[in-house]
Amino acid sequence: MDAFIEQQLAQTIRTSLCRAQALFDRGDAAAGYAICSQILERDRTTPGPWVLALRHTLAAGDFANAVEQGLMALRTRPQFETSGAFDSGLDVTYADIARDLIRGCDGLERTEGDGRSALALMARGLAYHVLGDFDSARTSYMKVLVHGADAARMVGECINLLHALEHQAGRPEQARRWLDLTTFPHAVHASDVLPDGRFLEFCDALYDEVMASPRLKESTDPQSRAWIVADDINRDGCGPRVKELEGIFDGLLARHRNLFECLDHDFVHDIFKTFPERHTYKMFCAILNGQGHVGPHIHNDGYLVGSLYVRVPHEPGEAEDSRAAINHGKHLFHAATGTDYPTRQTVPETGTILFWPAYYSHSVPPSRAETPRMAVGFEVVPA
């Protein structure tokens, strides 16, 4: 986006937030929320509306919603990836939001006795983490891990948060037991499994097959941009290349299963620990258009996840980051908690196949390429 247009949009958002704040202060919550919704329709990545909603729900004693709004306000936005600054359009800091989030958790526990839910415990831990109280944060995160499969997303997020926290607390060996970024993602190349050097022909045919899928749609994730996705592409009469790729993935996992059986079972949560003997594949496609990016996320429905890079744009002389690298270890709230912990960036090429445990947070930083990048991925899920 042109810098002048971005500046004008930011000014418009700040003006709208001031109007919404005034309406909330006058007690007209419906009108205030309406303006917040309009702001998010204009720019879904801005955190300002969530900050206002957090303040209002706290004042109204709606602590359950306050906790959810606070978590949304602390999520890392794409624009903070490069600038390193936090600008919500309001005069607040991450620490201000964290303190409000603790008040929401306290209120939730006091009024509803729900302070031990996975969501509330993760929120409390995150708030302490932002404020630099690592011992209290660790205690809350560890309590989340007693929850079962019904809280898989929170469990996965807390594993990634613990990896970052232990590095920040000066305990790298403990951190590595949560995420082993020297082992994962594991990489192979399509040329190793497709004979006679036909992987480029296969990738081209797969690209055409997936681009014709009626399942393609633009993602509405607030941390991503120019991202087109298609789910369950191996269902309902899928094409021959997708079906062949499913067999390729199956063979690779049989060959490399020992990697996952060597995970530290003292640290891996039960819901991610055992390779499901009866399993199936959920295959998906992700296409990043020029300047696209994908925010940090995990795949909480599966045991492991991987991708074949079907098309990776790259011209001679371009910088590597123009090829839409993938980052592992960067968690959902990393701008708020501090980025002083190691992550791993992998620069794929056409035909690269990566796979890793499903709870490893991963993201795609902003790309400088002008042509689409396609990855066809899979999740191994219990049958």
TIMIBA-761490 format. One line per 2 residues: number of its first residue (from 1); their letters; for each residue x, z, y of C-alpha. Coordinates in Angstrom, 1 decimal. Example, Ala and Ser with C-alpha at 12.3 -4.5 7.8 and 13.67 -1.06 7.14 Angstrom:
REM TIMIBA-761490
1) as) 12.3,7.8,-4.5 | 13.7,7.1,-1.1
END
This chain:
REM TIMIBA-761490
1) md) 0.0,0.0,0.0 | 1.3,-0.8,3.5
3) af) 2.8,2.2,5.2 | 0.5,1.8,8.3
5) ie) -2.6,1.6,6.1 | -1.5,4.7,4.2
7) qq) -1.0,6.6,7.5 | -4.5,5.6,8.7
9) la) -6.0,6.7,5.4 | -4.3,10.0,5.6
11) qt) -5.6,10.6,9.1 | -9.1,9.7,8.1
13) ir) -8.9,12.1,5.2 | -7.7,14.9,7.4
15) ts) -10.5,14.3,9.8 | -13.1,14.3,7.0
17) lc) -11.6,17.5,5.5 | -12.0,19.3,8.9
19) ra) -15.7,18.2,9.0 | -16.2,19.4,5.5
21) qa) -14.6,22.8,6.3 | -16.8,23.2,9.3
23) lf) -19.9,22.5,7.2 | -18.8,25.0,4.6
25) dr) -18.2,27.6,7.3 | -21.7,27.0,8.6
27) gd) -23.2,27.6,5.2 | -24.1,24.0,4.5
29) aa) -22.3,23.7,1.2 | -24.3,20.6,0.0
31) ag) -23.1,18.6,3.0 | -19.5,19.9,2.6
33) ya) -19.4,18.8,-1.0 | -20.9,15.5,-0.1
35) ic) -18.0,14.8,2.3 | -15.5,15.9,-0.4
37) sq) -17.1,13.5,-2.8 | -16.7,10.7,-0.3
39) il) -13.1,11.5,0.2 | -12.4,11.4,-3.5
41) er) -14.2,8.0,-3.7 | -11.8,6.7,-1.1
43) dr) -8.7,8.3,-2.5 | -9.0,10.1,-5.8
45) tt) -5.4,11.4,-5.7 | -5.8,13.6,-2.7
47) pg) -5.9,17.4,-3.5 | -7.6,18.5,-0.2
49) pw) -11.2,18.4,-1.5 | -10.3,20.6,-4.5
51) vl) -8.6,23.1,-2.1 | -11.8,23.3,0.0
53) al) -13.9,23.7,-3.1 | -11.7,26.5,-4.4
55) rh) -12.1,28.4,-1.1 | -15.8,27.9,-1.0
57) tl) -16.5,28.9,-4.7 | -14.3,32.0,-4.2
59) aa) -16.2,33.1,-1.1 | -19.5,32.4,-3.0
61) gd) -18.4,34.5,-6.0 | -18.5,31.5,-8.3
63) fa) -15.3,32.5,-10.1 | -15.6,30.2,-13.1
65) na) -15.7,27.1,-10.9 | -13.1,28.5,-8.6
67) ve) -10.6,28.6,-11.5 | -11.4,25.0,-12.4
69) qg) -11.0,23.9,-8.8 | -7.7,25.7,-8.4
71) lm) -6.3,24.0,-11.5 | -7.3,20.6,-10.1
73) al) -5.7,21.5,-6.7 | -2.4,22.3,-8.4
75) rt) -2.2,19.1,-10.5 | 0.8,16.9,-9.5
77) rp) -0.3,13.8,-7.5 | 1.6,10.6,-7.6
79) qf) 2.5,10.6,-3.9 | 4.4,13.9,-4.4
81) et) 6.5,12.4,-7.1 | 8.6,10.4,-4.6
83) sg) 8.2,12.4,-1.4 | 8.7,15.9,-2.8
85) af) 6.2,17.2,-0.3 | 2.8,18.7,-0.7
87) ds) 0.2,17.5,1.8 | -3.4,18.3,1.1
89) gl) -4.5,17.5,4.6 | -5.0,21.2,5.1
91) dv) -2.6,24.0,6.2 | -2.0,25.4,2.8
93) ty) 0.9,25.7,0.3 | 1.1,25.8,-3.4
95) ad) 1.7,29.6,-3.1 | -1.6,29.9,-1.2
97) ia) -3.5,28.1,-3.9 | -1.8,30.2,-6.6
99) rd) -2.9,33.4,-4.9 | -6.4,32.1,-4.6
101) li) -6.3,31.2,-8.3 | -5.3,34.7,-9.3
103) rg) -8.3,36.0,-7.2 | -10.5,33.6,-9.1
105) cd) -9.2,34.8,-12.5 | -9.6,38.5,-11.4
107) gl) -13.2,37.8,-10.4 | -13.9,36.0,-13.6
109) er) -12.7,38.9,-15.7 | -14.4,41.5,-13.5
111) te) -17.8,39.8,-13.4 | -18.1,37.9,-16.7
113) gd) -15.4,39.5,-18.9 | -14.0,36.0,-19.5
115) gr) -10.5,36.7,-18.5 | -9.2,36.1,-22.0
117) sa) -10.5,32.5,-22.4 | -7.8,29.9,-22.8
119) la) -8.6,28.3,-19.5 | -8.5,31.6,-17.5
121) lm) -5.2,32.6,-19.2 | -3.6,29.3,-18.6
123) ar) -4.7,29.4,-14.9 | -3.4,32.9,-14.5
125) gl) -0.1,32.0,-16.1 | 0.2,28.9,-13.9
127) ay) -0.4,30.9,-10.8 | 2.3,33.4,-11.7
129) hv) 4.6,30.5,-12.5 | 4.1,28.9,-9.1
131) lg) 4.8,32.3,-7.5 | 8.0,32.7,-9.5
133) df) 6.9,35.7,-11.6 | 8.2,34.2,-14.9
135) ds) 7.6,37.3,-17.0 | 3.9,37.5,-16.1
137) ar) 3.5,33.8,-16.5 | 5.2,33.8,-20.0
139) ts) 2.8,36.6,-21.1 | -0.3,34.7,-20.1
141) ym) 0.9,31.4,-21.6 | 1.7,33.1,-24.9
143) kv) -1.8,34.6,-25.0 | -3.2,31.1,-24.8
145) lv) -1.4,30.3,-28.1 | -3.6,32.6,-30.1
147) hg) -6.5,30.2,-29.4 | -7.3,27.6,-32.0
149) ad) -8.2,23.9,-32.1 | -11.1,24.4,-29.7
151) aa) -8.4,25.0,-27.0 | -6.0,22.3,-28.1
153) rm) -5.5,20.9,-24.5 | -4.7,24.2,-23.0
155) vg) -2.4,25.1,-25.9 | -0.5,21.8,-25.5
157) ec) -0.2,22.2,-21.7 | 1.1,25.8,-22.2
159) in) 3.8,24.6,-24.6 | 5.1,22.2,-21.9
161) ll) 4.8,24.8,-19.2 | 6.8,27.3,-21.4
163) ha) 9.5,24.6,-21.9 | 9.9,24.3,-18.1
165) le) 9.6,28.1,-17.5 | 12.3,29.0,-20.0
167) hq) 14.7,26.6,-18.4 | 13.9,28.0,-15.0
169) ag) 14.4,31.5,-16.3 | 17.9,30.6,-17.6
171) rp) 17.0,30.5,-21.3 | 17.6,26.8,-22.4
173) eq) 17.8,27.6,-26.1 | 14.3,29.1,-26.0
175) ar) 13.1,26.1,-24.0 | 14.4,23.6,-26.6
177) rw) 12.4,25.3,-29.3 | 9.3,24.4,-27.4
179) ld) 10.2,20.8,-26.7 | 13.2,19.1,-28.3
181) lt) 13.9,16.3,-26.0 | 17.1,15.3,-27.8
183) tf) 15.0,14.3,-30.9 | 11.8,13.0,-29.3
185) ph) 10.8,10.4,-28.4 | 12.3,8.7,-31.5
187) av) 12.9,5.0,-30.9 | 13.0,2.1,-33.3
189) ha) 12.7,-1.6,-32.6 | 10.1,-4.1,-33.8
191) sd) 12.9,-6.4,-34.9 | 13.7,-3.8,-37.6
193) vl) 10.3,-4.1,-39.2 | 9.3,-7.7,-38.5
195) pd) 11.4,-10.1,-40.6 | 13.0,-13.3,-39.4
197) gr) 13.2,-12.3,-35.8 | 9.5,-12.9,-35.2
199) fl) 8.8,-9.8,-33.1 | 8.6,-11.8,-29.8
201) ef) 6.1,-14.2,-31.3 | 4.2,-11.2,-32.7
203) cd) 4.2,-9.4,-29.3 | 3.0,-12.6,-27.5
205) al) 0.1,-13.0,-29.9 | -0.8,-9.3,-29.7
207) yd) -0.8,-9.5,-25.9 | -3.2,-12.4,-25.9
209) ev) -5.4,-10.7,-28.5 | -5.7,-7.4,-26.6
211) ma) -6.2,-9.1,-23.2 | -9.3,-10.7,-24.6
213) sp) -10.7,-7.3,-25.7 | -14.1,-6.3,-24.0
215) rl) -12.9,-2.7,-24.2 | -10.4,-3.0,-21.3
217) ke) -11.4,-1.0,-18.3 | -9.7,0.5,-15.3
219) st) -8.7,4.2,-15.7 | -10.3,6.7,-13.2
221) dp) -7.7,9.4,-13.9 | -6.8,11.0,-10.5
223) qs) -3.1,11.0,-11.3 | -2.8,7.4,-12.2
225) ra) -3.0,4.1,-10.4 | -3.4,0.4,-11.4
227) wi) -3.8,1.5,-15.0 | -6.1,-0.5,-17.4
229) va) -6.9,1.0,-20.7 | -8.8,0.2,-23.9
231) dd) -9.6,2.8,-26.6 | -10.2,2.3,-30.3
233) in) -8.9,-1.2,-30.4 | -8.5,-1.1,-34.2
235) rd) -12.2,-0.5,-34.7 | -15.2,-2.9,-35.0
237) gc) -13.7,-6.1,-36.2 | -10.3,-5.9,-34.5
239) gp) -8.0,-8.9,-34.4 | -5.4,-9.7,-37.1
241) rv) -2.4,-8.7,-34.9 | -3.9,-5.2,-34.2
243) ke) -4.5,-4.8,-37.9 | -1.0,-5.8,-38.8
245) le) 0.4,-3.4,-36.2 | -1.6,-0.5,-37.8
247) gi) 0.3,-1.3,-41.0 | 3.6,-1.4,-39.2
249) fd) 3.0,2.1,-37.7 | 1.9,3.4,-41.1
251) gl) 5.2,2.2,-42.6 | 7.3,3.6,-39.8
253) la) 5.7,7.1,-40.1 | 6.3,7.1,-43.8
255) rh) 10.0,6.4,-43.2 | 10.5,8.9,-40.4
257) rn) 8.1,11.7,-41.4 | 11.0,14.0,-42.0
259) lf) 11.6,14.2,-38.2 | 8.3,16.0,-37.8
261) ec) 8.7,18.2,-40.9 | 11.8,19.6,-39.2
263) ld) 10.0,20.9,-36.2 | 10.6,24.6,-35.5
265) hd) 7.6,26.1,-37.2 | 8.1,29.4,-35.6
267) fv) 7.3,27.8,-32.2 | 5.0,24.9,-33.1
269) hd) 1.4,26.0,-32.8 | -0.7,25.9,-35.9
271) if) -3.0,23.1,-34.7 | 0.0,20.8,-34.3
273) kt) 2.2,22.1,-37.2 | 1.1,20.3,-40.4
275) fp) 1.1,16.5,-40.9 | -2.5,15.7,-41.9
277) er) -2.4,14.3,-45.5 | -5.7,12.7,-44.8
279) ht) -5.4,10.9,-41.5 | -6.4,7.9,-39.6
281) yk) -5.2,6.0,-36.6 | -6.8,5.8,-33.2
283) mf) -5.2,2.8,-31.4 | -5.3,2.2,-27.7
285) ca) -3.8,-0.1,-25.1 | -2.4,0.7,-21.7
287) il) -1.6,-2.0,-19.1 | 0.2,-1.1,-15.9
289) ng) -0.2,-3.6,-13.2 | 2.4,-4.1,-10.4
291) qg) 3.2,-0.7,-8.7 | 1.2,1.1,-11.4
293) hv) 1.9,4.6,-12.7 | 0.5,7.1,-15.1
295) gp) 0.4,10.9,-14.5 | 1.6,13.5,-17.0
297) hi) -0.7,14.0,-20.0 | -0.9,15.0,-23.6
299) hn) -2.9,13.7,-26.6 | -4.7,16.8,-27.8
301) dg) -6.8,15.1,-30.4 | -3.9,14.0,-32.6
303) yl) -0.8,15.2,-34.5 | 1.6,12.6,-33.1
305) vg) 1.5,9.6,-30.8 | 3.5,6.5,-30.3
307) sl) 3.6,3.1,-28.7 | 4.9,-0.5,-29.2
309) yv) 5.9,-2.0,-25.9 | 4.3,-5.4,-26.1
311) rv) 5.4,-6.8,-22.7 | 7.9,-5.2,-20.4
313) ph) 8.6,-7.1,-17.1 | 12.2,-7.4,-16.2
315) ep) 14.1,-10.0,-14.2 | 17.9,-10.3,-14.2
317) ge) 19.4,-8.0,-11.5 | 16.3,-5.7,-11.3
319) ae) 16.8,-2.0,-11.4 | 15.9,-0.3,-14.6
321) ds) 13.1,1.7,-13.0 | 11.3,-1.6,-12.3
323) ra) 10.6,-1.8,-16.0 | 8.1,1.1,-16.0
325) ai) 10.1,3.7,-17.9 | 8.4,6.5,-19.7
327) nh) 9.2,10.2,-19.0 | 8.8,13.0,-21.5
329) gk) 8.8,16.7,-20.7 | 7.3,16.5,-17.2
331) hl) 4.2,18.6,-17.3 | 0.9,18.3,-15.5
333) fh) 1.8,20.8,-12.7 | 5.5,20.2,-12.3
335) aa) 5.5,19.7,-8.5 | 3.8,23.1,-8.1
337) tg) 6.0,25.1,-10.5 | 9.2,23.4,-9.5
339) td) 11.0,20.4,-10.9 | 14.3,22.2,-11.8
341) yp) 14.1,21.7,-15.6 | 15.3,18.8,-17.8
343) tr) 13.1,15.9,-18.7 | 13.9,12.7,-20.6
345) qt) 13.4,9.2,-19.4 | 13.4,6.2,-21.7
347) vp) 13.6,2.6,-20.5 | 11.9,0.4,-23.0
349) et) 12.2,-3.3,-23.6 | 9.8,-5.7,-25.2
351) gt) 9.6,-4.6,-28.9 | 10.6,-1.0,-28.4
353) il) 8.6,1.4,-30.5 | 8.6,5.1,-29.6
355) fw) 6.8,8.1,-31.2 | 6.7,11.8,-30.6
357) pa) 4.6,14.9,-31.3 | 1.2,14.6,-29.6
359) yy) 1.6,17.8,-27.5 | 4.7,16.4,-25.7
361) sh) 3.7,15.7,-22.1 | 4.6,12.2,-21.0
363) sv) 4.1,10.0,-17.9 | 5.1,6.7,-16.4
365) pp) 6.7,6.8,-13.0 | 5.8,4.3,-10.3
367) sr) 7.0,0.8,-11.2 | 8.5,-1.7,-8.9
369) ae) 7.5,-4.6,-11.1 | 4.9,-7.0,-9.9
371) tp) 3.8,-8.2,-13.4 | 1.8,-6.3,-16.0
373) rm) 3.4,-4.0,-18.6 | 1.5,-3.6,-21.8
375) av) 2.0,-0.9,-24.5 | -0.2,-0.6,-27.6
377) gf) -0.2,2.9,-28.8 | -1.6,5.1,-31.6
379) ev) -2.6,8.6,-32.4 | -2.5,10.1,-35.9
381) vp) -5.6,12.2,-36.2 | -7.0,14.1,-39.2
383) a) -9.5,12.0,-41.2
END
